[in-house]
């Protein structure tokens, strides 16, 4: 995992997708790393049959025991 987090730390931005606003533990750790290093984080979401990027508003752990359904995301309404 440290290899992936190193790649995140060296990135200019992070883009990820969710499964109904839910991510696994690995994506959660990548997002938290990006936020810690003030790297912009965006979510790729489908809206009205089109994919768009949304800025991440928050990410919160919902189930520490389930690494697949680990955290829930919330996005800002502005489309990039």
Residue frames relative to the residue before (quaternion, step in Angstrom):
aa qw qx qy qz dx dy dz
X 1.0000 0.0000 0.0000 0.0000 0.00 0.00 0.00
X 0.6035 0.5867 -0.3702 0.3931 3.59 1.01 -0.70
X 0.5887 0.5664 -0.3679 0.4442 3.61 1.12 -0.58
X 0.6696 0.4863 -0.2951 0.4775 3.60 0.97 -0.84
X 0.6649 0.4935 -0.3127 0.4654 3.58 0.94 -0.81
X 0.5993 0.5387 -0.3526 0.4758 3.59 1.13 -0.62
X 0.6410 0.5162 -0.3213 0.4684 3.59 0.98 -0.83
X 0.6295 0.5201 -0.3323 0.4720 3.59 1.03 -0.77
X 0.6639 0.5206 -0.3063 0.4408 3.60 0.87 -0.95
X 0.7209 0.4332 -0.2379 0.4858 3.58 1.11 -0.66
X 0.5586 0.6285 -0.3680 0.3969 3.59 1.30 0.04
X 0.4897 -0.6447 0.5070 0.2959 3.53 -1.31 0.42
X 0.7841 -0.0537 0.0308 0.6175 3.57 1.22 -0.51
X 0.2749 -0.7364 0.5949 0.1678 3.55 -1.32 0.35
X 0.0389 -0.7662 0.6414 0.0003 3.55 -0.95 0.98
X 0.0798 0.7901 -0.6032 0.0739 3.56 -0.91 0.93
X 0.3077 -0.7225 0.5793 0.2187 3.55 -1.30 0.21
X 0.3243 -0.7430 0.5605 0.1694 3.53 -1.31 0.38
X 0.3392 -0.6511 0.6157 0.2862 3.51 -1.39 -0.04
X 0.7963 -0.2259 0.0891 0.5540 3.57 -0.03 1.33
X 0.7086 -0.4783 0.2228 0.4685 3.56 0.95 1.04
X 0.6027 0.5349 -0.3607 0.4695 3.60 1.24 0.29
X 0.0573 -0.7793 0.6235 0.0258 3.56 -1.09 0.81
X 0.5242 -0.6245 0.4846 0.3169 3.51 -1.29 0.38
X 0.7327 -0.4427 0.2936 0.4254 3.53 -1.32 0.15
X 0.6405 0.5451 -0.3350 0.4247 3.61 0.95 -0.79
X 0.6670 0.4730 -0.2972 0.4930 3.58 0.90 -0.91
X 0.6050 0.5562 -0.3510 0.4489 3.58 1.01 -0.80
X 0.6791 0.4864 -0.2958 0.4634 3.60 0.87 -0.93
X 0.6357 0.5202 -0.3304 0.4648 3.58 1.02 -0.73
X 0.6533 0.5090 -0.3080 0.4682 3.58 0.94 -0.89
X 0.6677 0.4992 -0.3046 0.4606 3.60 0.87 -0.92
X 0.6227 0.5260 -0.3345 0.4729 3.59 1.06 -0.73
X 0.6536 0.5064 -0.3175 0.4644 3.59 0.88 -0.91
X 0.6689 0.4970 -0.3070 0.4596 3.59 0.87 -0.88
X 0.6251 0.5483 -0.3321 0.4454 3.57 1.02 -0.80
X 0.7519 0.3621 -0.1927 0.5162 3.58 1.03 -0.81
X 0.4848 -0.7113 0.3967 0.3188 3.56 1.32 0.42
X 0.3427 0.7058 -0.5198 0.3378 3.55 1.06 0.89
X 0.4828 -0.6768 0.4636 0.3065 3.62 -0.76 0.95
X 0.1483 -0.7928 0.5898 0.0409 3.57 -0.99 0.93
X 0.0292 -0.8000 0.5983 -0.0343 3.55 -0.86 1.06
X 0.2835 -0.7384 0.5930 0.1508 3.52 -1.24 0.66
X 0.3000 -0.7234 0.5945 0.1825 3.56 -0.97 0.90
X 0.0534 0.8119 -0.5728 0.0998 3.59 -0.54 1.21
X 0.3699 -0.6946 0.5692 0.2380 3.54 -1.19 0.62
X 0.0722 0.7817 -0.6114 0.1002 3.55 -0.82 1.08
X 0.8380 -0.0317 -0.0199 0.5444 3.59 -0.68 1.09
X 0.7037 -0.4988 0.2444 0.4431 3.57 0.87 1.04
X 0.6753 0.4205 -0.3053 0.5234 3.60 1.25 0.28
X 0.3678 -0.6991 0.5637 0.2413 3.54 -1.16 0.61
X 0.0129 0.7872 -0.6151 0.0420 3.54 -1.01 0.89
X 0.4250 -0.6678 0.5453 0.2760 3.53 -1.32 0.36
X 0.0783 -0.7785 0.6224 0.0182 3.53 -1.00 0.92
X 0.4714 -0.6575 0.5024 0.3050 3.56 -1.06 0.69
X 0.4709 -0.6726 0.4968 0.2811 3.56 -0.98 0.86
X 0.2637 -0.7578 0.5784 0.1471 3.57 -0.91 0.94
X 0.7862 -0.1714 0.1391 0.5771 3.58 0.89 -0.92
X 0.1044 -0.7426 0.6550 0.0930 3.51 -1.36 0.31
X 0.0095 -0.8191 0.5708 -0.0572 3.55 -0.78 1.08
X 0.4864 -0.6443 0.5093 0.2980 3.54 -1.04 0.83
X 0.1242 -0.8013 0.5821 0.0603 3.56 -0.93 0.93
X 0.8036 0.0216 -0.0006 0.5947 3.60 1.18 -0.46
X 0.2570 -0.8128 0.5066 0.1292 3.60 -0.08 1.29
X 0.6728 0.5118 -0.2977 0.4437 3.61 1.14 -0.51
X 0.7089 0.3945 -0.2408 0.5328 3.59 1.22 -0.38
X 0.2463 -0.8177 0.5050 0.1248 3.58 -0.17 1.27
X 0.6223 0.5337 -0.3459 0.4563 3.61 1.23 -0.29
X 0.7650 0.2044 -0.0946 0.6034 3.58 1.01 -0.89
X 0.1111 0.8795 -0.4471 0.1192 3.51 0.85 1.13
X 0.8303 0.0247 0.0506 0.5545 3.59 0.88 -0.94
X 0.3159 -0.7234 0.5872 0.1794 3.54 -1.28 0.55
X 0.2546 -0.7705 0.5698 0.1298 3.55 -1.02 0.87
X 0.1229 -0.7359 0.6575 0.1054 3.49 -1.34 0.39
X 0.1940 -0.8042 0.5553 0.0861 3.55 -0.88 0.95
X 0.5080 -0.5996 0.5187 0.3367 3.52 -1.31 0.40
X 0.5573 -0.6650 0.3865 0.3128 3.60 -0.99 0.73
X 0.5832 0.6084 -0.3797 0.3816 3.62 1.14 -0.42
X 0.2815 -0.7489 0.5799 0.1538 3.56 -0.89 0.95
X 0.3530 -0.7243 0.5520 0.2148 3.55 -0.99 0.84
